[in-house]
Amino acid sequence: MKGRIAITVALLAIGVFTQKAWSADTMAAIKDKGVLVAGVRDDAPPFGFIDRDTGGQVGIDVDLAREIANRLGVRLKLRTVTAAGWIPELVNGNVDLVAATVTSSPEREKLVGFSTVYFTTTQRIIAKKGTIASLKDLEGKRIGTGQDSATERNIRKSVPSAACYYFNDTRKAVEALRKGEVDALSASGANLYGCLSALPKGEYEIPGSIRIAESGYSLAVRKDGGDFLKFVNSALTEMGNGGTAQKIFDKWFAGPVAKDDGTASLEVPKAMGVVTRVASAEGRYLVLPINGTFRPDGEVSIFDPQGHRVGYGRVASIYEDEVFVDAGDAPKDLIQLGFVAAMNYGDEDAEKIILSYSDVIGKVKSDVRHDKESIQKQIAEESIREKKDRERYQEEMTKAKMNLDYQYSGRYYRYPYGY
């Protein structure tokens, strides 16, 4: 805790001059340069993570930042921030806005400004299956958290005897849990679900009975942001009232997002994705998620692009954004590019959503075909180049051989008459 106080004091000292220079005209500076620089996470799905196909950052927070940039009439530039480092990035002017699952606290409010809450969530825990059923089971345990004073404070209040271990990278926290270096991880339920998908299937769980605290995510701006903070709050309100925010949440959560009141269970997630290629002859397919988060070993229904179910399958494995699905009883020779795998959707609901996503599915099919054609074109061009290189080499070798033959023949016929 002393270390945290020292960091806060140091940041305040660093930020005094910077805040004065930036806060008064943040809005004007953004418009003048024509760019909104947003700090986002790359390790907190579905809010901020790396799209494996494009290598770009995507997620709820990225979409919110992009919407704000659009409303400002400027270009969006993304900069990766961490749970431990986003405040210095903001205070020192490296980013204009932080959209990175951040929560406000009295300590943080001394350094930066916070928008209204745009997402409410519950702090939960994830642990080895069957090891934690109540808060009492956490007593004396090692609990991993992000470098977030609110998360730590809630843990210490709920379980005073627990030891908190801090991680500034979600991937490292998940690896520590897997290796047994901590007994549990604690964060918002939304973030923990992303962690669950990265752990060995069936071995870990998020106990629904444990609810440590309620919290809300806000966007952060420089302290006393003035007009810019007002603009951000106004944009969030308009997005909420106009349905834009709901569409963003539905895009990543696979269904309407309601307040987490304990009635919804994380054990029944919904997800949907498009088949992009055949991964093996045994009926395994690579699926690109377009909605929600798939769960390892989850049962899926497989539909054609018109929304007609053709059979069932199962999620074989997940590697970041790559989901591999086994066909199950679905005819292997029938499944093609553009078919859809849906987890925990009824046929009627799935058909409606598939039809509503027809443009997205069509774009995925088009992009995949374009990539294949591009690769085939490159292979063909390379083949032509190799053929020309071989012909050129053979031509040069033929010339060299003819030259040698000529020299040898000249000497052969000259010798008898030259001596």
C-alpha positions in Angstrom: 0.0 0.0 0.0 2.9 2.3 0.7 4.1 1.7 -2.8 0.8 2.7 -4.2 0.8 5.9 -2.2 4.3 6.7 -3.4 3.3 6.1 -7.0 0.2 8.4 -6.6 2.4 11.2 -5.1 4.9 10.8 -8.0 2.2 10.9 -10.6 0.7 14.0 -9.1 4.1 15.7 -9.1 4.7 14.7 -12.8 1.2 15.7 -13.8 1.0 19.2 -12.3 2.6 21.0 -15.2 1.3 18.6 -17.9 -2.3 18.9 -16.7 -2.2 22.7 -16.8 -0.8 22.6 -20.3 -3.3 20.1 -21.7 -6.6 20.4 -19.8 -7.8 23.8 -21.0 -7.7 23.1 -24.7 -7.8 19.3 -25.1 -10.9 19.5 -27.3 -9.3 22.2 -29.5 -6.0 20.3 -29.7 -7.8 17.1 -30.8 -9.6 19.0 -33.6 -6.5 20.9 -34.7 -4.5 17.7 -35.2 -7.5 15.8 -36.6 -6.8 12.8 -34.5 -8.2 11.3 -31.2 -5.6 9.1 -29.6 -7.3 6.5 -27.4 -5.6 4.2 -25.0 -7.1 0.7 -25.1 -6.2 -2.7 -23.7 -5.1 -5.6 -25.8 -5.6 -8.3 -23.1 -9.1 -7.7 -21.9 -11.7 -9.5 -24.1 -14.4 -8.6 -25.1 -13.5 -5.0 -24.2 -10.1 -4.8 -25.8 -8.0 -7.5 -27.5 -6.1 -8.4 -30.6 -7.9 -9.7 -33.7 -5.7 -12.6 -34.7 -6.7 -12.3 -38.4 -6.0 -8.5 -38.8 -3.5 -8.0 -36.0 -5.6 -4.9 -35.0 -7.2 -4.0 -31.7 -10.9 -4.7 -31.4 -13.6 -4.8 -28.8 -16.3 -2.8 -27.0 -14.0 -0.1 -25.8 -12.4 0.3 -29.3 -15.9 0.7 -30.8 -16.9 3.3 -28.2 -13.7 5.3 -28.8 -14.3 5.1 -32.6 -17.8 6.3 -32.2 -16.6 9.3 -30.1 -13.9 10.1 -32.8 -16.6 10.0 -35.5 -18.8 12.4 -33.6 -15.8 14.7 -33.2 -15.1 14.4 -37.0 -11.6 13.2 -36.5 -9.5 10.1 -37.1 -9.0 7.5 -34.4 -5.6 6.4 -33.4 -5.2 3.5 -30.9 -2.4 3.2 -28.4 -2.0 0.1 -26.1 -2.2 0.8 -22.4 -1.9 -1.5 -19.4 -3.9 -1.7 -16.2 -0.8 -0.3 -14.4 0.3 2.3 -16.9 -2.8 4.0 -18.3 -2.8 6.9 -15.9 0.8 8.1 -16.8 -0.1 7.8 -20.5 -3.1 10.0 -20.0 -1.5 12.5 -17.6 1.6 13.0 -19.8 -0.4 13.6 -23.0 0.4 10.4 -24.8 -3.3 9.6 -25.2 -6.4 11.9 -25.1 -8.9 9.3 -23.9 -8.6 6.0 -22.1 -11.2 3.3 -22.9 -9.7 0.3 -21.0 -12.2 -1.1 -18.5 -11.2 1.5 -16.0 -13.1 2.3 -12.8 -13.0 5.5 -10.8 -11.7 5.8 -7.2 -11.0 8.7 -4.9 -7.2 8.3 -5.5 -7.6 8.2 -9.3 -10.0 11.2 -9.3 -7.1 13.3 -8.0 -5.2 12.6 -11.2 -7.7 12.2 -14.0 -11.3 12.9 -15.0 -13.9 10.2 -15.4 -17.0 10.0 -17.6 -20.3 8.7 -16.6 -20.4 4.9 -16.2 -21.1 3.1 -19.5 -21.1 -0.5 -18.3 -22.0 -2.0 -14.9 -20.5 -5.3 -13.8 -19.9 -7.5 -10.8 -16.5 -8.3 -9.3 -16.2 -12.1 -9.2 -13.5 -14.8 -8.9 -12.3 -17.6 -11.1 -10.6 -20.7 -9.6 -9.9 -24.4 -10.1 -13.2 -26.2 -10.4 -14.7 -27.4 -7.1 -12.1 -25.5 -4.9 -14.1 -22.3 -4.1 -17.8 -22.2 -3.3 -18.1 -19.3 -0.9 -16.2 -16.3 0.3 -15.2 -18.4 3.3 -13.2 -20.7 1.0 -11.1 -17.7 0.0 -9.8 -17.1 3.5 -6.0 -17.2 3.5 -5.9 -17.8 -0.2 -3.6 -16.1 -2.8 -5.8 -14.0 -5.1 -4.5 -12.4 -8.3 -5.8 -9.0 -9.3 -4.9 -6.2 -11.7 -3.1 -3.2 -10.3 -6.5 -1.7 -9.5 -6.9 -0.2 -6.0 -10.7 -0.7 -6.1 -10.3 -4.5 -6.9 -7.8 -4.9 -4.1 -9.9 -2.8 -1.7 -13.0 -4.9 -2.4 -11.0 -8.2 -1.8 -9.5 -7.0 1.4 -13.0 -5.8 2.7 -14.6 -9.1 1.7 -11.8 -11.5 2.7 -9.3 -9.7 5.0 -7.1 -12.8 5.4 -6.5 -13.2 1.7 -3.2 -12.2 0.1 -3.4 -10.0 -3.0 -1.0 -10.5 -5.9 -0.8 -7.8 -8.6 -0.6 -8.4 -12.3 -0.3 -5.7 -15.0 -1.0 -8.2 -17.8 -4.1 -10.5 -17.9 -2.2 -13.2 -19.8 0.4 -13.4 -17.0 -2.4 -13.6 -14.4 -4.1 -16.5 -16.2 -0.7 -18.3 -16.5 -0.1 -17.8 -12.8 -3.5 -19.4 -12.0 -2.8 -22.3 -14.4 0.5 -23.0 -12.7 -0.9 -22.8 -9.2 1.0 -19.7 -8.3 -2.2 -18.1 -7.1 -5.4 -19.8 -5.9 -7.9 -17.5 -7.7 -8.2 -14.4 -9.9 -10.6 -11.6 -9.2 -11.9 -9.0 -11.7 -15.1 -8.1 -13.3 -17.3 -11.0 -14.5 -17.0 -9.8 -18.1 -13.2 -9.9 -18.0 -13.1 -13.2 -16.1 -15.1 -14.8 -18.8 -12.4 -14.0 -21.3 -9.9 -15.6 -18.9 -12.0 -18.7 -18.6 -11.9 -19.2 -22.4 -8.1 -19.2 -22.2 -7.8 -21.9 -19.5 -8.0 -25.7 -20.0 -11.6 -26.6 -20.7 -13.6 -28.0 -17.8 -10.9 -27.4 -15.2 -11.9 -23.9 -14.0 -15.1 -22.0 -13.1 -16.6 -18.7 -12.1 -18.8 -19.6 -9.1 -22.1 -17.8 -9.5 -22.7 -17.6 -5.8 -19.7 -15.3 -5.2 -20.3 -11.6 -5.8 -17.6 -9.5 -4.3 -18.7 -6.0 -5.4 -20.5 -4.0 -8.0 -18.5 -1.6 -10.2 -18.9 0.4 -13.3 -16.5 1.2 -16.2 -15.9 4.8 -17.3 -13.9 6.5 -19.9 -11.0 8.6 -18.6 -9.7 12.0 -19.7 -7.2 14.4 -18.4 -8.1 16.1 -15.1 -10.4 19.1 -15.5 -10.9 18.2 -19.2 -13.7 20.8 -19.4 -15.4 20.9 -22.8 -13.9 17.5 -23.8 -15.3 15.7 -20.8 -18.7 17.3 -21.4 -18.5 16.1 -25.0 -17.6 12.6 -24.0 -20.5 12.4 -21.5 -22.9 13.8 -24.0 -21.8 11.3 -26.6 -22.2 8.4 -24.2 -25.7 9.6 -23.3 -26.7 9.9 -27.0 -25.2 6.5 -27.7 -27.3 5.0 -24.9 -30.5 6.8 -25.8 -30.1 6.2 -29.5 -29.3 2.5 -29.3 -25.8 2.7 -30.6 -24.2 1.6 -27.3 -26.7 -1.4 -27.2 -25.6 -2.4 -30.7 -22.0 -2.4 -29.7 -22.7 -4.5 -26.6 -24.8 -6.9 -28.5 -22.1 -7.3 -31.1 -19.6 -8.5 -28.6 -21.8 -10.2 -26.0 -24.2 -12.0 -28.3 -27.4 -10.6 -27.0 -29.0 -7.7 -25.1 -26.9 -6.7 -22.2 -28.8 -6.4 -18.9 -27.6 -5.2 -15.5 -25.8 -8.0 -13.8 -28.3 -8.8 -11.0 -27.4 -12.4 -10.5 -30.2 -13.8 -12.5 -28.1 -14.4 -15.6 -25.5 -17.1 -15.4 -22.1 -17.0 -17.0 -22.4 -20.7 -17.5 -24.7 -20.2 -20.5 -22.9 -17.9 -22.9 -24.0 -17.4 -26.5 -21.7 -17.1 -29.5 -21.8 -17.2 -33.2 -19.1 -17.5 -35.9 -18.5 -18.0 -39.6 -16.7 -21.0 -41.1 -13.7 -19.7 -43.0 -11.8 -22.9 -43.9 -11.5 -26.6 -43.5 -8.9 -27.4 -40.8 -8.7 -31.2 -41.4 -10.2 -34.0 -43.4 -11.8 -35.4 -40.3 -14.4 -32.6 -40.3 -12.7 -29.9 -38.2 -13.4 -26.3 -39.3 -11.9 -22.9 -38.4 -14.6 -20.5 -37.3 -14.2 -16.7 -37.1 -16.3 -15.4 -34.2 -18.6 -12.5 -35.1 -20.7 -12.4 -32.0 -20.1 -13.4 -28.4 -17.4 -15.6 -26.9 -17.1 -19.4 -27.6 -16.5 -21.8 -24.7 -14.1 -24.8 -25.1 -16.0 -28.0 -25.5 -19.3 -26.1 -26.0 -21.9 -27.7 -28.2 -22.8 -25.8 -31.3 -25.4 -25.9 -34.0 -24.3 -25.6 -37.6 -26.4 -23.6 -40.0 -26.2 -22.8 -43.7 -26.0 -19.1 -44.7 -29.8 -18.9 -45.0 -30.2 -19.9 -41.3 -31.2 -23.6 -41.8 -29.7 -26.0 -39.3 -27.7 -28.8 -40.9 -26.5 -30.5 -37.7 -24.6 -30.3 -34.5 -20.9 -29.9 -33.6 -18.6 -29.2 -30.7 -15.9 -26.6 -30.0 -12.6 -28.5 -30.2 -10.2 -25.8 -29.2 -9.8 -22.0 -29.0 -6.6 -20.1 -29.6 -7.3 -16.4 -29.0 -9.7 -15.5 -31.9 -9.3 -18.9 -33.7 -12.1 -21.3 -32.9 -11.9 -24.9 -34.1 -15.2 -26.7 -34.4 -15.7 -30.4 -35.1 -18.7 -31.2 -37.3 -20.3 -33.9 -35.2 -23.4 -35.3 -36.9 -23.4 -32.4 -39.5 -22.5 -33.8 -43.0 -18.8 -33.0 -43.5 -19.1 -32.7 -47.2 -21.9 -30.2 -46.8 -20.3 -27.6 -44.6 -18.6 -24.9 -46.7 -17.2 -21.4 -46.4 -19.9 -19.1 -45.0 -21.7 -21.7 -42.9 -22.4 -20.6 -39.3 -21.6 -22.2 -35.9 -23.9 -21.0 -33.1 -23.6 -21.8 -29.4 -26.7 -21.8 -27.2 -29.0 -20.3 -29.8 -32.4 -21.8 -30.6 -33.1 -22.4 -34.3 -35.5 -19.5 -34.7 -33.3 -17.0 -32.9 -30.2 -18.2 -34.8 -32.0 -17.8 -38.2 -33.0 -14.2 -37.4 -29.5 -13.3 -36.3 -27.8 -15.1 -39.2 -30.1 -13.2 -41.6 -29.4 -9.9 -39.8 -25.6 -10.6 -40.2 -25.9 -11.5 -43.9 -23.7 -8.5 -44.8 -21.0 -9.5 -42.3 -21.1 -13.1 -43.4 -20.9 -12.0 -47.0 -17.9 -9.8 -46.3 -16.2 -12.7 -44.5 -16.7 -15.0 -47.4 -15.6 -12.3 -49.8 -12.4 -11.6 -47.8 -11.5 -15.2 -47.4 -12.0 -15.8 -51.1 -10.0 -12.7 -52.0 -7.2 -13.9 -49.7 -7.2 -17.4 -51.3 -7.2 -15.9 -54.8 -4.4 -13.5 -53.7 -2.3 -16.5 -52.4 -3.0 -18.5 -55.5 -2.0 -15.6 -57.6 1.2 -15.2 -55.7 1.9 -18.9 -56.0 1.3 -18.7 -59.8 3.5 -15.7 -60.2 6.2 -17.3 -58.1 5.9 -20.4 -60.3 6.3 -18.3 -63.5 9.3 -16.6 -62.0 10.9 -19.9 -61.0 10.2 -21.3 -64.5 11.8 -18.2 -66.1 14.8 -18.5 -63.8 15.2 -22.1 -64.7 15.0 -21.3 -68.4 17.5 -18.5 -68.0 19.8 -20.7 -66.1 19.5 -23.5 -68.7 20.1 -21.0 -71.5 23.2 -19.7 -69.7 24.5 -23.2 -69.1 23.9 -24.1 -72.8 25.9 -21.0 -73.9 28.7 -21.9 -71.5 28.8 -25.5 -72.7 28.8 -24.3 -76.4 31.7 -22.0 -75.6 33.7 -24.8 -73.9 32.9 -27.1 -76.8 34.1 -24.5 -79.3 37.4 -23.9 -77.4 38.0 -27.6 -77.2 37.2 -28.3 -80.8 39.5 -25.4 -82.0 42.4 -26.8 -80.0 41.8 -30.3 -81.3 41.9 -29.3 -84.9 44.7 -26.8 -84.5 47.2 -29.0 -82.7 48.2 -31.3 -85.7 48.9 -28.3 -87.9 50.3 -25.9 -85.4 53.5 -27.8 -84.4 
